[in-house]
Amino acid sequence: MKQKIDFWNPELYKNKHAFVYDYGTDLIGILKPQKHERILDLGCGSGQLTATISKLVAGVVGMDKSLQMIRSAQHTYPQLDFQVGNAASFSFKQPFDAIFSNATLHWVLDYKAAIACMYQHLKPSGRLVLEFGGKDNVKAIVQQLQKSLITRGYTTQSQLNCWFFPSIGTYTSALEAQGFTVTLAHYFDRPTPLADEQTGIKDWLSMFASSFFIDVDKKDILSIQNEVQEQLKPLLLKNGTWLADYRRIRITAYK
């Protein structure tokens, strides 16, 4: 089954999944933006991190594949430059001093094309500062979702190839093959608290795994979400808080 992400819900994102950009604030510290720099925020979502970067640099562009997210960003931060674009095939006339990307590149299945595109759009000695899902990210959630889909006869949906969660060796090797020099590569567990103790996993599925429910009967969607959450309680519900089983890769590299 082909990857298909037709709609992102900016309000659900901001109301219950703000941790995505909250964690990205720490990544800006690694980026260390300089006043004279022009930076691309690749996969900017609803623009919160773009806005933070904009206060520190001469210019920043926020780019995201989702039209809904870009419209939300433009509404919230009308003074900033936001554009719709694909991480594997974007094009800008002017190169950047740095490319920053938080929680985006695991959505890009053609990762080598994305790496080539990032390399093309950096100035000489320009840098990448990236964080995204690594090997076995959300493994428990995805495996239970697949099981619940198959049980109800949705075998095709269960086989969706939605994300690319590489090993650190796979991604850094691809960066080096393109010509980057990797100066930091860190793979780590980050159990991530979800906002709502009653609906945490169900909200996560609605936000990030909606493509698995394409052509699934509406009554089955609710049943599957309830079952996934219930089955994951022993593993992911800790002291009344849902913890998504995140594993992340953080990378700094130079052209």
Backbone as CSV, one residue per row, in Angstrom:
resi,resn,N_x,N_y,N_z,CA_x,CA_y,CA_z,C_x,C_y,C_z
1,MET,0.843,-1.206,0.000,0.000,0.000,0.000,0.869,1.243,0.000
2,LYS,0.537,2.191,-0.840,1.346,3.401,-0.976,1.110,4.346,0.198
3,GLN,2.150,5.114,0.516,2.017,6.131,1.554,1.018,7.185,1.095
4,LYS,0.143,7.611,1.996,-0.834,8.633,1.633,-1.179,9.454,2.853
5,ILE,-0.714,10.667,2.892,-1.041,11.584,3.976,-1.790,12.754,3.349
6,ASP,-3.125,12.731,3.448,-3.927,13.741,2.774,-4.217,14.941,3.658
7,PHE,-4.246,14.732,4.950,-4.711,15.822,5.803,-4.001,15.782,7.146
8,TRP,-3.525,16.954,7.574,-2.974,17.116,8.911,-3.886,18.078,9.661
9,ASN,-4.141,17.782,10.914,-5.038,18.589,11.737,-4.209,19.515,12.627
10,PRO,-4.039,20.786,12.239,-3.200,21.692,13.022,-3.678,21.898,14.457
11,GLU,-4.991,21.887,14.668,-5.509,22.118,16.022,-5.210,20.932,16.937
12,LEU,-5.420,19.713,16.431,-5.070,18.529,17.218,-3.573,18.504,17.489
13,TYR,-2.804,18.921,16.510,-1.347,18.987,16.649,-0.943,19.930,17.774
14,LYS,-1.506,21.134,17.748,-1.124,22.144,18.747,-1.713,21.855,20.121
15,ASN,-2.928,21.307,20.163,-3.602,21.105,21.444,-3.085,19.890,22.209
16,LYS,-2.755,18.814,21.478,-2.399,17.574,22.171,-1.041,16.998,21.782
17,HIS,-0.352,17.625,20.823,0.941,17.087,20.389,1.995,18.182,20.310
18,ALA,1.855,19.169,21.173,2.827,20.269,21.215,4.213,19.789,21.607
19,PHE,4.299,18.573,22.166,5.617,18.043,22.515,6.537,17.967,21.303
20,VAL,5.976,17.861,20.098,6.801,17.764,18.897,7.698,18.978,18.782
21,TYR,7.121,20.173,18.889,7.962,21.361,18.784,8.572,21.765,20.124
22,ASP,7.983,21.344,21.225,8.607,21.626,22.524,9.974,20.948,22.629
23,TYR,10.055,19.697,22.211,11.344,19.005,22.214,12.311,19.639,21.224
24,GLY,11.790,20.212,20.151,12.643,20.834,19.151,13.356,22.085,19.639
25,THR,12.864,22.685,20.716,13.527,23.861,21.274,14.954,23.542,21.684
26,ASP,15.157,22.367,22.226,16.497,21.928,22.610,17.408,21.813,21.385
27,LEU,16.830,21.420,20.265,17.598,21.271,19.027,18.087,22.626,18.517
28,ILE,17.329,23.677,18.760,17.763,25.020,18.367,19.042,25.401,19.105
29,GLY,19.188,24.918,20.331,20.427,25.161,21.072,21.626,24.542,20.389
30,ILE,21.434,23.401,19.747,22.517,22.774,18.992,22.763,23.522,17.685
31,LEU,21.699,24.027,17.074,21.820,24.804,15.843,22.652,26.068,16.043
32,LYS,22.503,26.723,17.184,23.210,27.961,17.505,23.087,28.986,16.366
33,PRO,21.899,29.439,16.083,21.697,30.383,14.978,22.484,31.675,15.188
34,GLN,23.048,32.190,14.107,23.807,33.438,14.148,23.025,34.551,13.444
35,LYS,23.244,35.775,13.879,22.435,36.901,13.399,22.465,37.058,11.879
36,HIS,23.607,36.784,11.255,23.740,37.027,9.827,23.171,35.898,8.976
37,GLU,22.705,34.812,9.578,22.404,33.599,8.820,21.002,33.567,8.222
38,ARG,20.910,32.799,7.150,19.634,32.451,6.523,19.446,30.953,6.706
39,ILE,18.308,30.563,7.303,18.102,29.178,7.714,16.787,28.647,7.148
40,LEU,16.812,27.386,6.760,15.603,26.690,6.327,15.132,25.767,7.445
41,ASP,13.872,25.929,7.849,13.233,25.015,8.794,12.457,24.002,7.959
42,LEU,13.049,22.829,7.793,12.526,21.807,6.884,11.524,20.917,7.627
43,GLY,10.260,21.008,7.219,9.198,20.317,7.947,8.765,21.138,9.139
44,CYS,8.391,22.370,8.890,8.163,23.349,9.964,6.855,23.150,10.706
45,GLY,5.952,22.311,10.181,4.662,22.125,10.846,3.908,23.433,10.966
46,SER,3.397,23.712,12.146,2.608,24.935,12.345,3.450,26.136,12.736
47,GLY,4.766,26.033,12.601,5.632,27.212,12.591,6.216,27.694,13.894
48,GLN,5.994,26.990,15.005,6.462,27.494,16.292,7.988,27.615,16.349
49,LEU,8.696,26.600,15.858,10.156,26.645,15.901,10.707,27.637,14.878
50,THR,10.042,27.765,13.752,10.433,28.774,12.765,10.399,30.164,13.384
51,ALA,9.339,30.415,14.146,9.194,31.717,14.791,10.298,31.953,15.816
52,THR,10.673,30.920,16.547,11.762,31.055,17.517,13.072,31.365,16.810
53,ILE,13.351,30.647,15.733,14.585,30.875,14.966,14.598,32.277,14.370
54,SER,13.438,32.757,13.937,13.364,34.060,13.267,13.848,35.204,14.154
55,LYS,13.763,35.033,15.465,14.194,36.081,16.396,15.717,36.149,16.525
56,LEU,16.400,35.150,15.956,17.839,35.026,16.157,18.658,35.222,14.900
57,VAL,18.004,35.284,13.737,18.744,35.288,12.462,18.230,36.369,11.524
58,ALA,18.988,36.575,10.449,18.600,37.565,9.450,17.390,37.116,8.642
59,GLY,17.296,35.812,8.398,16.181,35.316,7.603,15.940,33.839,7.831
60,VAL,14.673,33.437,7.814,14.324,32.030,7.958,13.132,31.734,7.059
61,VAL,13.141,30.532,6.463,12.027,30.056,5.651,11.504,28.788,6.300
62,GLY,10.195,28.727,6.519,9.571,27.511,7.008,8.918,26.779,5.858
63,MET,9.249,25.499,5.700,8.694,24.711,4.599,8.086,23.427,5.139
64,ASP,6.922,23.050,4.612,6.268,21.813,5.023,5.448,21.285,3.848
65,LYS,5.290,19.977,3.795,4.510,19.350,2.723,3.009,19.568,2.908
66,SER,2.593,19.773,4.151,1.171,19.882,4.461,0.652,21.300,4.232
67,LEU,-0.290,21.440,3.334,-0.917,22.739,3.088,-1.645,23.224,4.334
68,GLN,-2.282,22.294,5.078,-3.017,22.689,6.281,-2.073,23.281,7.326
69,MET,-0.918,22.650,7.494,0.051,23.150,8.463,0.608,24.512,8.035
70,ILE,0.909,24.666,6.768,1.438,25.945,6.286,0.409,27.050,6.442
71,ARG,-0.840,26.772,6.146,-1.886,27.787,6.333,-2.001,28.192,7.798
72,SER,-1.885,27.224,8.699,-1.932,27.520,10.131,-0.744,28.395,10.530
73,ALA,0.442,28.048,10.022,1.646,28.834,10.329,1.522,30.255,9.797
74,GLN,1.024,30.395,8.584,0.864,31.725,7.997,-0.134,32.567,8.772
75,HIS,-1.176,31.914,9.277,-2.178,32.641,10.057,-1.596,33.113,11.393
76,THR,-0.794,32.248,12.029,-0.248,32.575,13.352,0.920,33.547,13.263
77,TYR,1.740,33.394,12.213,2.957,34.212,12.060,2.977,34.844,10.661
78,PRO,2.076,35.784,10.395,1.942,36.336,9.037,3.176,37.082,8.560
79,GLN,4.061,37.468,9.475,5.258,38.221,9.095,6.374,37.320,8.571
80,LEU,6.216,36.009,8.694,7.277,35.079,8.312,6.997,34.428,6.953
81,ASP,8.041,33.849,6.375,7.977,33.224,5.058,7.751,31.722,5.223
82,PHE,6.544,31.264,4.870,6.218,29.842,4.911,5.836,29.373,3.514
83,GLN,6.325,28.186,3.146,6.071,27.664,1.819,5.779,26.170,1.871
84,VAL,4.907,25.736,0.959,4.629,24.313,0.808,5.720,23.700,-0.060
85,GLY,6.279,22.582,0.396,7.321,21.932,-0.389,7.590,20.524,0.094
86,ASN,8.181,19.720,-0.774,8.504,18.328,-0.486,9.976,18.219,-0.114
87,ALA,10.284,17.574,0.991,11.666,17.485,1.471,12.590,16.773,0.493
88,ALA,12.024,15.944,-0.392,12.844,15.196,-1.336,12.996,15.900,-2.683
89,SER,12.319,17.054,-2.847,12.374,17.696,-4.171,12.147,19.204,-4.115
90,PHE,12.571,19.856,-3.039,12.327,21.293,-2.936,13.360,22.083,-3.739
91,SER,13.039,23.355,-3.980,13.931,24.189,-4.783,13.845,25.643,-4.336
92,PHE,15.003,26.208,-3.993,15.123,27.628,-3.671,16.291,28.200,-4.463
93,LYS,16.154,29.437,-4.900,17.221,30.062,-5.695,18.434,30.406,-4.831
94,GLN,18.185,30.804,-3.607,19.263,31.252,-2.724,19.606,30.159,-1.713
95,PRO,20.889,29.785,-1.577,21.271,28.731,-0.623,21.177,29.219,0.822
96,PHE,21.239,28.265,1.737,21.089,28.542,3.158,22.404,28.311,3.908
97,ASP,22.552,29.031,5.008,23.684,28.795,5.900,23.492,27.512,6.699
98,ALA,22.238,27.181,6.982,21.944,25.972,7.754,20.548,25.475,7.400
99,ILE,20.382,24.169,7.519,19.067,23.539,7.397,18.769,22.833,8.715
100,PHE,17.634,23.168,9.279,17.179,22.660,10.569,15.950,21.797,10.327
101,SER,15.901,20.624,10.937,14.724,19.779,10.736,14.431,18.982,11.997
102,ASN,13.236,19.157,12.522,12.821,18.471,13.744,11.593,17.606,13.462
103,ALA,11.712,16.303,13.728,10.578,15.372,13.658,9.913,15.329,12.288
104,THR,10.733,15.383,11.236,10.199,15.394,9.875,10.763,14.295,8.992
105,LEU,12.051,14.071,9.037,12.699,13.251,8.004,12.299,11.781,8.052
106,HIS,11.695,11.321,9.147,11.200,9.943,9.146,9.938,9.799,8.279
107,TRP,9.350,10.913,7.863,8.222,10.867,6.937,8.674,10.786,5.477
108,VAL,9.963,10.939,5.232,10.487,11.022,3.858,11.067,9.664,3.473
109,LEU,10.310,8.908,2.690,10.762,7.569,2.317,11.956,7.617,1.367
110,ASP,11.990,8.584,0.474,13.123,8.733,-0.447,14.204,9.571,0.241
111,TYR,14.841,8.969,1.239,15.753,9.725,2.091,17.016,10.157,1.354
112,LYS,17.444,9.391,0.375,18.643,9.787,-0.369,18.374,11.032,-1.208
113,ALA,17.169,11.140,-1.771,16.807,12.346,-2.518,16.741,13.550,-1.588
114,ALA,16.235,13.357,-0.366,16.181,14.452,0.597,17.585,14.908,0.981
115,ILE,18.479,13.955,1.193,19.862,14.294,1.541,20.524,15.066,0.400
116,ALA,20.316,14.632,-0.818,20.879,15.330,-1.977,20.320,16.732,-2.096
117,CYS,19.036,16.884,-1.824,18.393,18.191,-1.924,18.924,19.129,-0.841
118,MET,19.104,18.608,0.363,19.666,19.431,1.435,21.100,19.857,1.096
119,TYR,21.879,18.958,0.572,23.261,19.277,0.202,23.293,20.380,-0.856
120,GLN,22.427,20.256,-1.840,22.362,21.224,-2.941,22.016,22.626,-2.441
121,HIS,21.235,22.715,-1.373,20.730,24.009,-0.918,21.518,24.626,0.224
122,LEU,22.652,24.037,0.561,23.519,24.632,1.570,24.689,25.358,0.929
123,LYS,25.094,26.442,1.550,26.325,27.114,1.160,27.516,26.221,1.500
124,PRO,28.669,26.441,0.882,29.869,25.718,1.312,30.093,25.908,2.814
125,SER,30.373,24.832,3.499,30.535,24.794,4.965,29.209,24.979,5.710
126,GLY,28.107,24.991,4.984,26.803,25.052,5.638,26.530,23.779,6.426
127,ARG,25.577,23.842,7.348,25.376,22.725,8.262,23.929,22.236,8.300
128,LEU,23.824,20.983,8.670,22.538,20.366,8.976,22.441,20.140,10.477
129,VAL,21.265,20.393,11.028,20.966,19.996,12.404,19.603,19.301,12.342
130,LEU,19.609,17.999,12.602,18.445,17.166,12.344,18.085,16.315,13.562
131,GLU,16.785,16.109,13.751,16.322,15.077,14.675,15.070,14.436,14.099
132,PHE,15.017,13.112,14.163,13.877,12.389,13.596,13.824,10.990,14.206
133,GLY,12.775,10.248,13.881,12.602,8.914,14.435,13.625,7.936,13.895
134,GLY,14.228,7.160,14.798,15.210,6.164,14.411,14.664,4.747,14.510
135,LYS,15.532,3.789,14.314,15.158,2.375,14.286,14.316,2.004,15.512
136,ASP,13.202,1.323,15.260,12.255,0.854,16.282,11.478,1.976,16.949
137,ASN,11.476,3.175,16.361,10.619,4.238,16.876,9.152,3.792,16.826
138,VAL,8.405,4.051,17.867,6.988,3.671,18.042,6.704,2.217,17.621
139,LYS,7.651,1.351,17.863,7.508,-0.056,17.448,6.309,-0.721,18.102
140,ALA,6.132,-0.509,19.400,5.026,-1.162,20.106,3.677,-0.683,19.579
141,ILE,3.561,0.630,19.356,2.300,1.188,18.851,1.988,0.632,17.470
142,VAL,2.966,0.648,16.597,2.746,0.214,15.211,2.428,-1.277,15.149
143,GLN,3.139,-2.084,15.903,2.881,-3.527,15.862,1.477,-3.862,16.344
144,GLN,1.012,-3.192,17.394,-0.340,-3.451,17.871,-1.373,-2.935,16.875
145,LEU,-1.115,-1.792,16.254,-2.026,-1.269,15.232,-2.141,-2.246,14.071
146,GLN,-1.019,-2.764,13.612,-1.039,-3.733,12.513,-1.821,-4.981,12.894
147,LYS,-1.609,-5.473,14.107,-2.320,-6.659,14.580,-3.827,-6.427,14.613
148,SER,-4.234,-5.251,15.116,-5.665,-4.948,15.216,-6.294,-4.782,13.839
149,LEU,-5.565,-4.238,12.899,-6.067,-4.118,11.527,-6.239,-5.493,10.885
150,ILE,-5.237,-6.338,11.035,-5.285,-7.671,10.420,-6.428,-8.487,10.995
151,THR,-6.647,-8.386,12.293,-7.721,-9.139,12.957,-9.070,-8.835,12.328
152,ARG,-9.250,-7.602,11.847,-10.526,-7.191,11.248,-10.521,-7.285,9.721
153,GLY,-9.479,-7.873,9.165,-9.445,-8.098,7.726,-8.817,-6.999,6.900
154,TYR,-8.199,-6.018,7.568,-7.589,-4.900,6.833,-6.091,-5.164,6.629
155,THR,-5.815,-6.240,5.913,-4.424,-6.645,5.693,-3.666,-5.613,4.874
156,THR,-4.295,-5.065,3.849,-3.637,-4.077,2.995,-3.214,-2.859,3.809
157,GLN,-4.112,-2.360,4.641,-3.783,-1.199,5.471,-2.649,-1.509,6.441
158,SER,-2.620,-2.707,6.951,-1.583,-3.072,7.926,-0.189,-3.078,7.304
159,GLN,-0.116,-3.155,5.993,1.167,-3.222,5.298,1.644,-1.855,4.815
160,LEU,0.968,-0.803,5.216,1.353,0.544,4.811,2.798,0.860,5.207
161,ASN,3.541,1.351,4.260,4.919,1.795,4.507,4.883,3.299,4.696
162,CYS,4.647,3.714,5.922,4.358,5.123,6.199,5.589,5.924,6.597
163,TRP,6.547,5.261,7.266,7.696,5.974,7.819,8.999,5.278,7.463
164,PHE,10.080,6.026,7.541,11.430,5.500,7.392,12.162,5.749,8.698
165,PHE,12.335,4.695,9.483,13.032,4.781,10.763,14.373,4.056,10.628
166,PRO,15.425,4.766,10.227,16.690,4.103,9.920,17.544,3.859,11.154
167,SER,18.527,2.992,10.988,19.591,2.912,11.980,20.478,4.137,11.820
168,ILE,21.245,4.428,12.833,22.132,5.583,12.760,23.205,5.371,11.691
169,GLY,23.622,4.115,11.514,24.623,3.825,10.494,24.098,4.041,9.086
170,THR,22.855,3.644,8.855,22.255,3.817,7.527,22.206,5.290,7.142
171,TYR,21.742,6.127,8.069,21.558,7.539,7.708,22.880,8.290,7.615
172,THR,23.782,8.056,8.554,25.066,8.768,8.495,25.887,8.326,7.288
173,SER,25.790,7.058,6.915,26.502,6.587,5.723,25.974,7.269,4.468
174,ALA,24.661,7.459,4.411,24.065,8.140,3.257,24.489,9.607,3.210
175,LEU,24.569,10.254,4.366,25.054,11.632,4.418,26.496,11.721,3.921
176,GLU,27.339,10.812,4.381,28.750,10.835,3.986,28.904,10.517,2.500
177,ALA,28.084,9.629,1.976,28.143,9.306,0.552,27.792,10.515,-0.312
178,GLN,26.931,11.379,0.220,26.568,12.598,-0.512,27.667,13.652,-0.441
179,GLY,28.537,13.572,0.560,29.609,14.544,0.706,29.612,15.287,2.022
180,PHE,28.661,14.996,2.889,28.621,15.635,4.200,29.694,15.060,5.131
181,THR,30.150,15.892,6.043,30.977,15.444,7.158,30.101,15.435,8.406
182,VAL,29.891,14.263,8.980,29.039,14.116,10.155,29.874,14.362,11.408
183,THR,29.452,15.318,12.223,30.210,15.665,13.429,29.510,15.238,14.716
184,LEU,28.212,14.925,14.621,27.482,14.421,15.784,26.425,13.455,15.288
185,ALA,26.332,12.296,15.918,25.288,11.325,15.588,24.910,10.601,16.872
186,HIS,23.667,10.763,17.294,23.228,10.253,18.591,21.894,9.540,18.419
187,TYR,21.849,8.286,18.839,20.610,7.496,18.812,20.199,7.237,20.255
188,PHE,18.953,7.556,20.606,18.577,7.458,22.011,17.082,7.195,22.184
189,ASP,16.745,6.553,23.292,15.347,6.365,23.678,14.806,7.666,24.249
190,ARG,13.566,7.985,23.897,12.921,9.153,24.487,11.445,8.861,24.709
191,PRO,11.133,8.101,25.759,9.714,7.877,26.078,9.013,9.233,26.209
192,THR,7.964,9.421,25.435,7.390,10.759,25.282,5.978,10.830,25.857
193,PRO,5.773,11.637,26.902,4.438,11.753,27.507,3.420,12.321,26.515
194,LEU,2.253,11.713,26.481,1.151,12.197,25.658,0.183,12.993,26.532
195,ALA,-0.515,13.922,25.911,-1.214,14.959,26.674,-2.401,14.448,27.485
196,ASP,-3.145,13.496,26.953,-4.424,13.129,27.563,-4.351,11.712,28.125
197,GLU,-4.517,11.566,29.423,-4.400,10.239,30.046,-5.560,9.330,29.677
198,GLN,-6.665,9.915,29.181,-7.822,9.108,28.784,-7.731,8.638,27.334
199,THR,-7.161,9.461,26.486,-7.193,9.171,25.038,-5.823,9.305,24.373
200,GLY,-4.747,9.209,25.156,-3.414,9.500,24.641,-3.025,8.743,23.396
201,ILE,-3.141,7.415,23.412,-2.755,6.617,22.249,-3.736,6.833,21.100
202,LYS,-5.014,6.930,21.401,-6.008,7.166,20.345,-5.768,8.507,19.654
203,ASP,-5.430,9.526,20.436,-5.106,10.829,19.842,-3.863,10.728,18.957
204,TRP,-2.866,9.987,19.435,-1.639,9.815,18.644,-1.957,9.145,17.319
205,LEU,-2.786,8.117,17.345,-3.166,7.425,16.114,-3.912,8.362,15.163
206,SER,-4.803,9.178,15.711,-5.556,10.117,14.872,-4.646,11.150,14.230
207,MET,-3.623,11.570,14.975,-2.734,12.612,14.478,-1.718,12.075,13.483
208,PHE,-1.064,10.977,13.827,0.107,10.554,13.072,-0.080,9.282,12.245
209,ALA,-1.146,8.539,12.492,-1.318,7.261,11.796,-2.631,7.197,11.022
210,SER,-3.148,8.348,10.642,-4.445,8.374,9.956,-4.424,7.626,8.629
211,SER,-3.273,7.547,7.979,-3.192,6.856,6.694,-3.494,5.369,6.810
212,PHE,-3.271,4.790,7.983,-3.586,3.372,8.174,-5.090,3.108,8.127
213,PHE,-5.884,4.176,8.264,-7.331,4.009,8.331,-8.035,4.381,7.018
214,ILE,-7.269,4.562,5.963,-7.875,4.820,4.657,-8.659,3.584,4.222
215,ASP,-9.917,3.796,3.852,-10.822,2.726,3.420,-11.171,1.743,4.543
216,VAL,-10.982,2.160,5.779,-11.440,1.374,6.929,-12.800,1.913,7.349
217,ASP,-13.744,1.022,7.596,-15.081,1.418,8.014,-14.999,2.264,9.288
218,LYS,-15.795,3.320,9.346,-15.721,4.253,10.468,-15.918,3.572,11.818
219,LYS,-16.833,2.627,11.882,-17.060,1.944,13.157,-15.848,1.109,13.552
220,ASP,-15.132,0.610,12.573,-13.932,-0.171,12.863,-12.769,0.715,13.300
221,ILE,-12.725,1.944,12.794,-11.645,2.851,13.200,-11.668,3.051,14.709
222,LEU,-12.827,3.360,15.255,-12.944,3.578,16.696,-12.625,2.297,17.466
223,SER,-13.109,1.177,16.968,-12.851,-0.105,17.618,-11.361,-0.428,17.630
224,ILE,-10.679,-0.175,16.521,-9.242,-0.440,16.425,-8.475,0.473,17.367
225,GLN,-8.805,1.755,17.373,-8.102,2.699,18.242,-8.281,2.326,19.715
226,ASN,-9.499,1.947,20.084,-9.754,1.537,21.465,-8.940,0.296,21.823
227,GLU,-8.893,-0.660,20.907,-8.170,-1.897,21.176,-6.668,-1.664,21.292
228,VAL,-6.125,-0.851,20.391,-4.694,-0.558,20.444,-4.338,0.068,21.787
229,GLN,-5.127,1.051,22.203,-4.839,1.711,23.478,-4.959,0.727,24.641
230,GLU,-5.994,-0.076,24.645,-6.212,-1.017,25.743,-5.081,-2.044,25.828
231,GLN,-4.648,-2.554,24.680,-3.606,-3.573,24.663,-2.241,-3.013,25.071
232,LEU,-2.050,-1.723,24.880,-0.763,-1.103,25.202,-0.660,-0.611,26.646
233,LYS,-1.741,-0.688,27.384,-1.728,-0.187,28.766,-0.596,-0.763,29.611
234,PRO,-0.392,-2.077,29.622,0.667,-2.621,30.490,2.060,-2.109,30.149
235,LEU,2.271,-1.775,28.893,3.603,-1.367,28.445,3.813,0.140,28.477
236,LEU,2.799,0.917,28.083,3.006,2.342,27.834,2.263,3.285,28.776
237,LEU,1.411,2.773,29.641,0.728,3.636,30.610,1.456,3.542,31.943
238,LYS,2.107,4.632,32.338,2.922,4.655,33.552,2.429,5.760,34.490
239,ASN,1.940,5.350,35.666,1.479,6.305,36.679,0.458,7.294,36.116
240,GLY,-0.440,6.776,35.293,-1.505,7.606,34.740,-1.127,8.417,33.517
241,THR,0.094,8.242,33.009,0.548,8.994,31.836,0.935,8.028,30.718
242,TRP,0.428,8.306,29.526,0.824,7.520,28.364,2.193,7.977,27.881
243,LEU,3.073,7.009,27.631,4.414,7.305,27.130,4.597,6.629,25.775
244,ALA,4.599,7.402,24.698,4.860,6.841,23.373,6.307,6.354,23.315
245,ASP,6.519,5.204,22.715,7.851,4.578,22.713,8.727,5.145,21.588
246,TYR,9.154,6.386,21.791,9.961,7.084,20.796,11.440,6.702,20.922
247,ARG,12.073,6.558,19.761,13.525,6.430,19.671,13.985,7.417,18.599
248,ARG,14.951,8.229,18.926,15.306,9.348,18.056,16.749,9.261,17.575
249,ILE,16.978,9.884,16.432,18.323,10.107,15.902,18.534,11.615,15.828
250,ARG,19.664,12.064,16.329,20.049,13.488,16.278,21.394,13.589,15.571
251,ILE,21.449,14.469,14.578,22.642,14.544,13.724,23.035,15.990,13.453
252,THR,24.321,16.257,13.483,24.891,17.494,12.956,25.891,17.113,11.864
253,ALA,25.817,17.796,10.738,26.723,17.504,9.622,27.016,18.781,8.848
254,TYR,28.155,18.804,8.177,28.592,19.992,7.418,28.871,19.631,5.964
255,LYS,28.580,20.581,5.096,28.870,20.435,3.681,30.338,20.742,3.434
